[in-house]
Amino acid sequence: MPEPVDPVDTARQMWADDPASRAMGMELLDLRLGRAVVSMTVRPDMVNGYAVAHGGLVAALADSAFALACNSRGTRTVAAGFEVSLLEPAYDGDVLVATAEERSLRGRSGIYDVTVRRGDGPESIVVAEFRGRSRALR
């Protein structure tokens, strides 16, 4: 009899095969059903002309956490769209942590919220809020 497969393995395999997130220095901190936490340190090549982290790279961090969370149920799932609100700047050397959580899952469609924070603990600052819509593949 085959051993049961952990549904989170789908997300783990996707992460292992993700050169884009790796190139940005992202690290997976936590992964479980419907939830993922990913960190990224802002590097000098990630800031714009105002010396703040490029908004597209902050969104990429949130998107990677979102992808892990929505693939954590054992079904290959892709983004159907997302919206991101950039609330505070991040700077070279800042460690950003994106926490993605499943909000709703109906049939093949899901909604996930991701909060990106700068810093740790009660002193952390919310840098961005992201809402992603997912669609499971057939």
PyMOL CGO cylinders between C-alpha atoms (Angstrom):
from pymol import cmd
from pymol.cgo import CYLINDER

trace = [
    CYLINDER, 0.00, 0.00, 0.00, 1.49, 3.43, -0.96, 0.3, 1, 1, 1, 1, 1, 1,
    CYLINDER, 1.49, 3.43, -0.96, 2.29, 5.83, 1.84, 0.3, 1, 1, 1, 1, 1, 1,
    CYLINDER, 2.29, 5.83, 1.84, -0.07, 8.82, 2.16, 0.3, 1, 1, 1, 1, 1, 1,
    CYLINDER, -0.07, 8.82, 2.16, 1.20, 11.97, 0.45, 0.3, 1, 1, 1, 1, 1, 1,
    CYLINDER, 1.20, 11.97, 0.45, 1.42, 15.16, 2.50, 0.3, 1, 1, 1, 1, 1, 1,
    CYLINDER, 1.42, 15.16, 2.50, -0.60, 17.79, 0.58, 0.3, 1, 1, 1, 1, 1, 1,
    CYLINDER, -0.60, 17.79, 0.58, 1.97, 20.42, 1.52, 0.3, 1, 1, 1, 1, 1, 1,
    CYLINDER, 1.97, 20.42, 1.52, 4.50, 18.51, -0.64, 0.3, 1, 1, 1, 1, 1, 1,
    CYLINDER, 4.50, 18.51, -0.64, 2.95, 20.14, -3.73, 0.3, 1, 1, 1, 1, 1, 1,
    CYLINDER, 2.95, 20.14, -3.73, 3.99, 23.56, -2.41, 0.3, 1, 1, 1, 1, 1, 1,
    CYLINDER, 3.99, 23.56, -2.41, 7.39, 22.27, -1.27, 0.3, 1, 1, 1, 1, 1, 1,
    CYLINDER, 7.39, 22.27, -1.27, 8.11, 20.93, -4.76, 0.3, 1, 1, 1, 1, 1, 1,
    CYLINDER, 8.11, 20.93, -4.76, 6.96, 24.18, -6.39, 0.3, 1, 1, 1, 1, 1, 1,
    CYLINDER, 6.96, 24.18, -6.39, 9.31, 26.11, -4.06, 0.3, 1, 1, 1, 1, 1, 1,
    CYLINDER, 9.31, 26.11, -4.06, 12.23, 23.79, -4.84, 0.3, 1, 1, 1, 1, 1, 1,
    CYLINDER, 12.23, 23.79, -4.84, 11.67, 24.44, -8.56, 0.3, 1, 1, 1, 1, 1, 1,
    CYLINDER, 11.67, 24.44, -8.56, 11.36, 28.27, -8.21, 0.3, 1, 1, 1, 1, 1, 1,
    CYLINDER, 11.36, 28.27, -8.21, 14.51, 30.04, -9.48, 0.3, 1, 1, 1, 1, 1, 1,
    CYLINDER, 14.51, 30.04, -9.48, 12.88, 33.51, -9.38, 0.3, 1, 1, 1, 1, 1, 1,
    CYLINDER, 12.88, 33.51, -9.38, 12.26, 33.47, -5.62, 0.3, 1, 1, 1, 1, 1, 1,
    CYLINDER, 12.26, 33.47, -5.62, 15.70, 31.99, -5.04, 0.3, 1, 1, 1, 1, 1, 1,
    CYLINDER, 15.70, 31.99, -5.04, 17.33, 34.74, -7.14, 0.3, 1, 1, 1, 1, 1, 1,
    CYLINDER, 17.33, 34.74, -7.14, 15.72, 37.36, -4.89, 0.3, 1, 1, 1, 1, 1, 1,
    CYLINDER, 15.72, 37.36, -4.89, 17.12, 35.62, -1.82, 0.3, 1, 1, 1, 1, 1, 1,
    CYLINDER, 17.12, 35.62, -1.82, 13.75, 34.55, -0.41, 0.3, 1, 1, 1, 1, 1, 1,
    CYLINDER, 13.75, 34.55, -0.41, 13.65, 32.01, 2.39, 0.3, 1, 1, 1, 1, 1, 1,
    CYLINDER, 13.65, 32.01, 2.39, 10.72, 29.81, 3.37, 0.3, 1, 1, 1, 1, 1, 1,
    CYLINDER, 10.72, 29.81, 3.37, 10.19, 30.13, 7.13, 0.3, 1, 1, 1, 1, 1, 1,
    CYLINDER, 10.19, 30.13, 7.13, 6.91, 28.26, 7.67, 0.3, 1, 1, 1, 1, 1, 1,
    CYLINDER, 6.91, 28.26, 7.67, 4.53, 26.20, 5.55, 0.3, 1, 1, 1, 1, 1, 1,
    CYLINDER, 4.53, 26.20, 5.55, 1.32, 24.45, 6.50, 0.3, 1, 1, 1, 1, 1, 1,
    CYLINDER, 1.32, 24.45, 6.50, -2.18, 24.00, 5.11, 0.3, 1, 1, 1, 1, 1, 1,
    CYLINDER, -2.18, 24.00, 5.11, -3.42, 27.37, 3.87, 0.3, 1, 1, 1, 1, 1, 1,
    CYLINDER, -3.42, 27.37, 3.87, -0.50, 29.34, 5.32, 0.3, 1, 1, 1, 1, 1, 1,
    CYLINDER, -0.50, 29.34, 5.32, 3.06, 30.29, 4.41, 0.3, 1, 1, 1, 1, 1, 1,
    CYLINDER, 3.06, 30.29, 4.41, 5.71, 32.65, 5.76, 0.3, 1, 1, 1, 1, 1, 1,
    CYLINDER, 5.71, 32.65, 5.76, 8.57, 33.84, 3.52, 0.3, 1, 1, 1, 1, 1, 1,
    CYLINDER, 8.57, 33.84, 3.52, 11.35, 36.34, 4.21, 0.3, 1, 1, 1, 1, 1, 1,
    CYLINDER, 11.35, 36.34, 4.21, 13.60, 38.45, 2.00, 0.3, 1, 1, 1, 1, 1, 1,
    CYLINDER, 13.60, 38.45, 2.00, 16.40, 40.87, 2.83, 0.3, 1, 1, 1, 1, 1, 1,
    CYLINDER, 16.40, 40.87, 2.83, 16.35, 44.03, 0.72, 0.3, 1, 1, 1, 1, 1, 1,
    CYLINDER, 16.35, 44.03, 0.72, 19.65, 44.27, -1.19, 0.3, 1, 1, 1, 1, 1, 1,
    CYLINDER, 19.65, 44.27, -1.19, 21.26, 47.33, -2.81, 0.3, 1, 1, 1, 1, 1, 1,
    CYLINDER, 21.26, 47.33, -2.81, 20.13, 46.08, -6.24, 0.3, 1, 1, 1, 1, 1, 1,
    CYLINDER, 20.13, 46.08, -6.24, 16.49, 46.00, -5.04, 0.3, 1, 1, 1, 1, 1, 1,
    CYLINDER, 16.49, 46.00, -5.04, 16.06, 49.72, -4.35, 0.3, 1, 1, 1, 1, 1, 1,
    CYLINDER, 16.06, 49.72, -4.35, 14.81, 52.36, -6.75, 0.3, 1, 1, 1, 1, 1, 1,
    CYLINDER, 14.81, 52.36, -6.75, 16.03, 55.89, -7.47, 0.3, 1, 1, 1, 1, 1, 1,
    CYLINDER, 16.03, 55.89, -7.47, 14.66, 57.11, -4.12, 0.3, 1, 1, 1, 1, 1, 1,
    CYLINDER, 14.66, 57.11, -4.12, 16.64, 54.44, -2.22, 0.3, 1, 1, 1, 1, 1, 1,
    CYLINDER, 16.64, 54.44, -2.22, 13.51, 52.53, -1.20, 0.3, 1, 1, 1, 1, 1, 1,
    CYLINDER, 13.51, 52.53, -1.20, 12.69, 48.91, -2.03, 0.3, 1, 1, 1, 1, 1, 1,
    CYLINDER, 12.69, 48.91, -2.03, 11.12, 48.62, -5.46, 0.3, 1, 1, 1, 1, 1, 1,
    CYLINDER, 11.12, 48.62, -5.46, 7.38, 48.06, -5.07, 0.3, 1, 1, 1, 1, 1, 1,
    CYLINDER, 7.38, 48.06, -5.07, 7.41, 45.28, -7.63, 0.3, 1, 1, 1, 1, 1, 1,
    CYLINDER, 7.41, 45.28, -7.63, 9.91, 43.32, -5.54, 0.3, 1, 1, 1, 1, 1, 1,
    CYLINDER, 9.91, 43.32, -5.54, 7.81, 43.78, -2.39, 0.3, 1, 1, 1, 1, 1, 1,
    CYLINDER, 7.81, 43.78, -2.39, 4.85, 42.47, -4.42, 0.3, 1, 1, 1, 1, 1, 1,
    CYLINDER, 4.85, 42.47, -4.42, 7.00, 39.55, -5.65, 0.3, 1, 1, 1, 1, 1, 1,
    CYLINDER, 7.00, 39.55, -5.65, 7.72, 38.56, -2.04, 0.3, 1, 1, 1, 1, 1, 1,
    CYLINDER, 7.72, 38.56, -2.04, 4.01, 38.63, -1.22, 0.3, 1, 1, 1, 1, 1, 1,
    CYLINDER, 4.01, 38.63, -1.22, 3.23, 36.71, -4.41, 0.3, 1, 1, 1, 1, 1, 1,
    CYLINDER, 3.23, 36.71, -4.41, 5.70, 33.96, -3.50, 0.3, 1, 1, 1, 1, 1, 1,
    CYLINDER, 5.70, 33.96, -3.50, 4.13, 33.54, -0.05, 0.3, 1, 1, 1, 1, 1, 1,
    CYLINDER, 4.13, 33.54, -0.05, 0.68, 33.53, -1.68, 0.3, 1, 1, 1, 1, 1, 1,
    CYLINDER, 0.68, 33.53, -1.68, 1.79, 30.84, -4.17, 0.3, 1, 1, 1, 1, 1, 1,
    CYLINDER, 1.79, 30.84, -4.17, 3.03, 28.61, -1.38, 0.3, 1, 1, 1, 1, 1, 1,
    CYLINDER, 3.03, 28.61, -1.38, -0.13, 29.01, 0.70, 0.3, 1, 1, 1, 1, 1, 1,
    CYLINDER, -0.13, 29.01, 0.70, -2.50, 28.29, -2.19, 0.3, 1, 1, 1, 1, 1, 1,
    CYLINDER, -2.50, 28.29, -2.19, -0.48, 25.24, -3.29, 0.3, 1, 1, 1, 1, 1, 1,
    CYLINDER, -0.48, 25.24, -3.29, -0.37, 23.79, 0.24, 0.3, 1, 1, 1, 1, 1, 1,
    CYLINDER, -0.37, 23.79, 0.24, -3.50, 21.68, -0.19, 0.3, 1, 1, 1, 1, 1, 1,
    CYLINDER, -3.50, 21.68, -0.19, -2.00, 19.21, -2.67, 0.3, 1, 1, 1, 1, 1, 1,
    CYLINDER, -2.00, 19.21, -2.67, -3.51, 20.70, -5.84, 0.3, 1, 1, 1, 1, 1, 1,
    CYLINDER, -3.51, 20.70, -5.84, -1.50, 22.60, -8.45, 0.3, 1, 1, 1, 1, 1, 1,
    CYLINDER, -1.50, 22.60, -8.45, -2.83, 26.14, -8.20, 0.3, 1, 1, 1, 1, 1, 1,
    CYLINDER, -2.83, 26.14, -8.20, -2.02, 29.40, -10.00, 0.3, 1, 1, 1, 1, 1, 1,
    CYLINDER, -2.02, 29.40, -10.00, -2.76, 33.06, -9.43, 0.3, 1, 1, 1, 1, 1, 1,
    CYLINDER, -2.76, 33.06, -9.43, -5.92, 34.42, -11.05, 0.3, 1, 1, 1, 1, 1, 1,
    CYLINDER, -5.92, 34.42, -11.05, -5.00, 37.93, -9.97, 0.3, 1, 1, 1, 1, 1, 1,
    CYLINDER, -5.00, 37.93, -9.97, -3.93, 40.07, -7.06, 0.3, 1, 1, 1, 1, 1, 1,
    CYLINDER, -3.93, 40.07, -7.06, -4.02, 43.55, -5.63, 0.3, 1, 1, 1, 1, 1, 1,
    CYLINDER, -4.02, 43.55, -5.63, -1.30, 45.05, -3.49, 0.3, 1, 1, 1, 1, 1, 1,
    CYLINDER, -1.30, 45.05, -3.49, -1.30, 48.20, -1.37, 0.3, 1, 1, 1, 1, 1, 1,
    CYLINDER, -1.30, 48.20, -1.37, 2.15, 49.59, -0.55, 0.3, 1, 1, 1, 1, 1, 1,
    CYLINDER, 2.15, 49.59, -0.55, 1.86, 51.31, 2.82, 0.3, 1, 1, 1, 1, 1, 1,
    CYLINDER, 1.86, 51.31, 2.82, 5.39, 52.06, 4.09, 0.3, 1, 1, 1, 1, 1, 1,
    CYLINDER, 5.39, 52.06, 4.09, 8.84, 52.06, 2.52, 0.3, 1, 1, 1, 1, 1, 1,
    CYLINDER, 8.84, 52.06, 2.52, 11.50, 49.45, 3.07, 0.3, 1, 1, 1, 1, 1, 1,
    CYLINDER, 11.50, 49.45, 3.07, 15.23, 50.11, 2.69, 0.3, 1, 1, 1, 1, 1, 1,
    CYLINDER, 15.23, 50.11, 2.69, 18.49, 48.38, 1.83, 0.3, 1, 1, 1, 1, 1, 1,
    CYLINDER, 18.49, 48.38, 1.83, 19.23, 45.88, 4.60, 0.3, 1, 1, 1, 1, 1, 1,
    CYLINDER, 19.23, 45.88, 4.60, 15.65, 45.59, 5.86, 0.3, 1, 1, 1, 1, 1, 1,
    CYLINDER, 15.65, 45.59, 5.86, 14.35, 42.07, 6.41, 0.3, 1, 1, 1, 1, 1, 1,
    CYLINDER, 14.35, 42.07, 6.41, 10.82, 41.76, 5.08, 0.3, 1, 1, 1, 1, 1, 1,
    CYLINDER, 10.82, 41.76, 5.08, 8.53, 38.93, 6.20, 0.3, 1, 1, 1, 1, 1, 1,
    CYLINDER, 8.53, 38.93, 6.20, 5.42, 38.01, 4.21, 0.3, 1, 1, 1, 1, 1, 1,
    CYLINDER, 5.42, 38.01, 4.21, 2.73, 35.98, 5.96, 0.3, 1, 1, 1, 1, 1, 1,
    CYLINDER, 2.73, 35.98, 5.96, 0.08, 34.48, 3.65, 0.3, 1, 1, 1, 1, 1, 1,
    CYLINDER, 0.08, 34.48, 3.65, -3.18, 33.07, 4.99, 0.3, 1, 1, 1, 1, 1, 1,
    CYLINDER, -3.18, 33.07, 4.99, -6.10, 31.42, 3.27, 0.3, 1, 1, 1, 1, 1, 1,
    CYLINDER, -6.10, 31.42, 3.27, -9.34, 33.37, 3.71, 0.3, 1, 1, 1, 1, 1, 1,
    CYLINDER, -9.34, 33.37, 3.71, -11.76, 31.45, 1.50, 0.3, 1, 1, 1, 1, 1, 1,
    CYLINDER, -11.76, 31.45, 1.50, -11.66, 28.30, -0.58, 0.3, 1, 1, 1, 1, 1, 1,
    CYLINDER, -11.66, 28.30, -0.58, -14.68, 27.41, -2.76, 0.3, 1, 1, 1, 1, 1, 1,
    CYLINDER, -14.68, 27.41, -2.76, -14.36, 24.77, -5.44, 0.3, 1, 1, 1, 1, 1, 1,
    CYLINDER, -14.36, 24.77, -5.44, -11.33, 25.65, -7.55, 0.3, 1, 1, 1, 1, 1, 1,
    CYLINDER, -11.33, 25.65, -7.55, -11.16, 29.29, -6.39, 0.3, 1, 1, 1, 1, 1, 1,
    CYLINDER, -11.16, 29.29, -6.39, -9.46, 30.75, -3.34, 0.3, 1, 1, 1, 1, 1, 1,
    CYLINDER, -9.46, 30.75, -3.34, -8.75, 34.08, -1.68, 0.3, 1, 1, 1, 1, 1, 1,
    CYLINDER, -8.75, 34.08, -1.68, -5.56, 34.69, 0.29, 0.3, 1, 1, 1, 1, 1, 1,
    CYLINDER, -5.56, 34.69, 0.29, -4.34, 37.69, 2.26, 0.3, 1, 1, 1, 1, 1, 1,
    CYLINDER, -4.34, 37.69, 2.26, -0.64, 38.44, 2.67, 0.3, 1, 1, 1, 1, 1, 1,
    CYLINDER, -0.64, 38.44, 2.67, 0.83, 40.96, 5.09, 0.3, 1, 1, 1, 1, 1, 1,
    CYLINDER, 0.83, 40.96, 5.09, 4.40, 42.08, 4.47, 0.3, 1, 1, 1, 1, 1, 1,
    CYLINDER, 4.40, 42.08, 4.47, 6.18, 43.44, 7.54, 0.3, 1, 1, 1, 1, 1, 1,
    CYLINDER, 6.18, 43.44, 7.54, 9.51, 45.16, 8.12, 0.3, 1, 1, 1, 1, 1, 1,
    CYLINDER, 9.51, 45.16, 8.12, 11.09, 44.12, 11.40, 0.3, 1, 1, 1, 1, 1, 1,
    CYLINDER, 11.09, 44.12, 11.40, 10.00, 41.65, 14.00, 0.3, 1, 1, 1, 1, 1, 1,
    CYLINDER, 10.00, 41.65, 14.00, 7.63, 41.45, 16.94, 0.3, 1, 1, 1, 1, 1, 1,
    CYLINDER, 7.63, 41.45, 16.94, 5.52, 44.31, 18.28, 0.3, 1, 1, 1, 1, 1, 1,
    CYLINDER, 5.52, 44.31, 18.28, 7.86, 46.90, 16.72, 0.3, 1, 1, 1, 1, 1, 1,
    CYLINDER, 7.86, 46.90, 16.72, 7.29, 45.59, 13.17, 0.3, 1, 1, 1, 1, 1, 1,
    CYLINDER, 7.29, 45.59, 13.17, 5.87, 47.91, 10.54, 0.3, 1, 1, 1, 1, 1, 1,
    CYLINDER, 5.87, 47.91, 10.54, 3.34, 46.80, 7.91, 0.3, 1, 1, 1, 1, 1, 1,
    CYLINDER, 3.34, 46.80, 7.91, 4.94, 47.58, 4.54, 0.3, 1, 1, 1, 1, 1, 1,
    CYLINDER, 4.94, 47.58, 4.54, 2.24, 46.10, 2.26, 0.3, 1, 1, 1, 1, 1, 1,
    CYLINDER, 2.24, 46.10, 2.26, -1.10, 44.31, 2.21, 0.3, 1, 1, 1, 1, 1, 1,
    CYLINDER, -1.10, 44.31, 2.21, -1.77, 41.91, -0.65, 0.3, 1, 1, 1, 1, 1, 1,
    CYLINDER, -1.77, 41.91, -0.65, -4.92, 40.02, -1.62, 0.3, 1, 1, 1, 1, 1, 1,
    CYLINDER, -4.92, 40.02, -1.62, -4.53, 37.16, -4.07, 0.3, 1, 1, 1, 1, 1, 1,
    CYLINDER, -4.53, 37.16, -4.07, -7.12, 35.17, -6.00, 0.3, 1, 1, 1, 1, 1, 1,
    CYLINDER, -7.12, 35.17, -6.00, -6.18, 31.61, -6.88, 0.3, 1, 1, 1, 1, 1, 1,
    CYLINDER, -6.18, 31.61, -6.88, -7.47, 29.03, -9.31, 0.3, 1, 1, 1, 1, 1, 1,
    CYLINDER, -7.47, 29.03, -9.31, -6.74, 25.31, -9.01, 0.3, 1, 1, 1, 1, 1, 1,
    CYLINDER, -6.74, 25.31, -9.01, -5.75, 23.58, -12.25, 0.3, 1, 1, 1, 1, 1, 1,
    CYLINDER, -5.75, 23.58, -12.25, -7.73, 20.59, -13.50, 0.3, 1, 1, 1, 1, 1, 1,
]
cmd.load_cgo(trace, "trace")
